[in-house]
């Protein structure tokens, strides 16, 4: 691979003085400076030279940054650190004629919804430069979720690296339907595709531990549509939080896990999210944090995390040379992580799973898992 150029892209119009300071919200404040990555792969059959494609992408990026102005700046306390950079983009051109657009956004200022909105708006401007067919981001996170009197927390110099193995599995829609039918026969409800896939991954990962340790699964939930009233879908910032399920059984039944996932989300929405407003919100979030903390005190507890990007519409992102043939992400170095994203048809699910090496050896040979998932077992860096 050859590096052709590296540039800093500035907004087309300088940021107005009254917008040069962006206040972090409570959720921004407690978030890490890790980068949230996403990669779009395209097959390009156009005759435009690489230089023209590159210039078009840079020009449209400069335009969209005038709307997402916080992304063009840096975190004040790390002005000369790589971790202070809030947005990084890499364009790769392949000898085959294809290309990949990689976007990394700092979790300190944005969640996956914000990143997706940014990429969609950028692609719209690239596709139709004079278009205003996107909604300007709503910069309201610090108003909705104020920090209060919390001190500024500077990030650690370097996060502890954990040796993990990351694999990719694809669940076709027919296999997901079979899972949903099996669960429905026990629960008399129709679960979502995310619920059945996540339950199966959790069950197989817990089984791969070969121990009776209790487990907790933390699923990241988008707060925007669950607030009362709902927040705009284009609200910028970290507006996601965790709902949790716990089990003392190292190999719980699939339908029991699905039932717990459903009940946990309903309880989370009714008990906490609807109180995340006005004067009640800070008390409510502290109660939620206390519950998570107490859960973490359980002896020998094994924690799993899940982030779902399903139904985000990533396969609709068109910069002008068609829709992507593959959209994926990376979670390398994160232990016990499940990352779900739509398959290309919008019905299947691609699951990226990261476990410790000895557990992954057992997990990737689990017959129940392989009965429903197609393994793409080239190791993901």
Secondary structure, 3 states (H helix, E strand, C coil): CCCCCCCCCCCCCCCCHHHCCCCCCHHHHHCCCCEEEEEEEEECCCCCCHHHHHHHHHHHHHHHCCCCHHHHCECHHHCCCHHHECEEEEEEECCCCEEEEEEEEECCCCCHHHHHHHHHHHHHHHHCCCCCCCCCCECCHHHHCCCCCCCCCCCCCCCCCCCEEEEEEEECHHHHHHHHHHHHHHHCCCCCHHHHHHHHHHHHHHHHCCCCCCEEEEEEEECHHHCCCCCCCCECCCCEEEEEEEECCCCCCHHHHHHHHHHHHHHHHHHCHHHCCCCHHHHHHHHHHHHHHHHHCCCCCEEEEEEECCCCCHHHCECCCCECCEEECCCCCCCCEEEEEECCCCCCEEEEEEEEHHHHHHHCCCHHHHHHCEEECCCCC
